[in-house]
Amino acid sequence: MFYESILLLGVFAAMLVPLMLLTAATHALLPHSLLRAYVFLCLAAYFMWQWHRGQTLAQRTWKIRIATPAGEPPRLPQLALRYALAWPSLILFGIGILWALFDRDRQFLHDRLAGTRIIFAPPARS
């Protein structure tokens, strides 16, 4: 997760460009609620696109990917649910991550609920 966080700095930089253009054009700042929604949706687009393609760059490095319990690529609704459920897993003191310590398959709570799992696999073909 630390490596993924470092890589997200590039995603955040790309997200800032439209905001800076909008601010320059309107001479106004977005309300905090809209800014939060924008960040949430941009990160959702990034992660879901990367997972749908196979793996994020950090996952390629660690040779892991997201799959269904049958080993198939997850559908977009599953990826959206996984992304949405990952936020409370992290925000609530990492409880969804700590869940893996007690899960019989060592899966995160958001993976268990979304019907996905992290598996060790070679990098996906692009």
Secondary structure, DSSP 4 states (H G I P E B T S, - for coil): -HHHHHHHHHHHHHHHHHHHHHHHHHS-PPPHHHHHHHHHHHHHHHHHHHHHHS--HHHHHHTEEEE-TTSPPPPHHHHHHHHHHHHHHHHTTTHHHHGGGTSTT---HHHHHHT-EEEE-PPPP-
